[in-house]
Amino acid sequence: MLTEDEALNVAQAFLQDKYFNSKIRFLDNRLITRNNAQVYELHGEMNTQSHGVFDRFIIDKTANKYLFKIEIDAKEGCVVNYELT
């Protein structure tokens, strides 16, 4: 079974792969049981960088800030689900 730190590393690697150069901060982490499986439910916020040269002058910086929830299977160590809001 994964430790909480290992689950955080899996989540961090997954999100960095999907959203390159984003800054990720975990706010709330818990181990829950869902459908007879133990899952780490990790909540946090992520800041992504604008891709365009002029975007940082036009787009408000809060437009690149997202809340996320990601679920990591505690036994298998894989991402079960994730969502951005």
C-alpha positions as CSV (number, residue, x, y, z in Angstrom):
1,M,0.0,0.0,0.0
2,L,1.2,3.5,-0.9
3,T,2.1,6.0,1.8
4,E,0.5,9.5,1.6
5,D,3.9,10.9,0.4
6,E,4.0,8.3,-2.4
7,A,0.5,9.1,-3.5
8,L,1.4,12.9,-3.5
9,N,4.4,12.0,-5.8
10,V,2.2,10.0,-8.2
11,A,-0.3,12.9,-8.3
12,Q,2.4,15.5,-8.8
13,A,4.0,13.6,-11.7
14,F,0.6,13.0,-13.3
15,L,-0.4,16.7,-13.2
16,Q,3.0,17.9,-14.3
17,D,2.8,15.6,-17.3
18,K,-0.6,16.9,-18.3
19,Y,0.0,20.6,-17.4
20,F,3.7,21.3,-18.0
21,N,5.4,23.9,-15.8
22,S,2.4,24.3,-13.6
23,K,2.8,25.1,-9.9
24,I,0.9,22.6,-7.8
25,R,0.0,22.9,-4.1
26,F,-1.8,20.3,-2.2
27,L,-4.4,21.6,0.4
28,D,-6.2,18.5,1.7
29,N,-5.4,14.8,1.6
30,R,-7.3,11.9,2.9
31,L,-7.4,8.1,2.6
32,I,-11.0,6.9,1.9
33,T,-12.6,3.6,1.1
34,R,-14.7,3.5,-2.2
35,N,-16.1,0.4,-3.7
36,N,-14.0,-1.8,-1.4
37,A,-10.8,-0.1,-2.5
38,Q,-8.7,2.4,-0.6
39,V,-8.1,5.6,-2.5
40,Y,-6.2,8.7,-1.6
41,E,-8.3,11.7,-2.4
42,L,-6.1,14.7,-2.8
43,H,-7.3,18.3,-3.2
44,G,-5.3,21.4,-4.2
45,E,-4.7,24.3,-6.5
46,M,-2.7,24.6,-9.6
47,N,-1.4,27.7,-11.5
48,T,-0.6,27.1,-15.1
49,Q,1.5,29.3,-17.3
50,S,0.1,31.1,-20.3
51,H,1.4,29.7,-23.6
52,G,1.3,32.9,-25.6
53,V,3.9,35.7,-25.4
54,F,1.3,38.4,-25.0
55,D,-1.1,36.4,-22.8
56,R,0.5,37.5,-19.6
57,F,-0.2,41.1,-20.4
58,I,-3.8,40.6,-21.5
59,I,-5.1,37.7,-19.3
60,D,-5.7,38.1,-15.6
61,K,-3.3,35.9,-13.6
62,T,-6.3,34.3,-11.7
63,A,-7.6,33.0,-15.0
64,N,-4.7,30.4,-14.9
65,K,-5.6,29.2,-11.4
66,Y,-7.5,26.0,-11.0
67,L,-8.7,23.8,-8.1
68,F,-8.2,20.1,-8.6
69,K,-9.2,16.8,-7.0
70,I,-7.2,13.7,-7.9
71,E,-7.8,10.2,-6.7
72,I,-4.9,7.7,-6.4
73,D,-5.5,3.9,-5.8
74,A,-3.6,3.2,-2.6
75,K,-2.8,-0.4,-3.6
76,E,-2.0,0.0,-7.3
77,G,-0.5,3.4,-7.2
78,C,-2.4,4.6,-10.3
79,V,-4.7,7.6,-11.0
80,V,-8.3,6.6,-10.7
81,N,-9.9,9.9,-11.4
82,Y,-9.2,13.6,-11.5
83,E,-11.0,16.9,-12.2
84,L,-10.2,20.6,-12.5
85,T,-12.6,23.4,-11.5
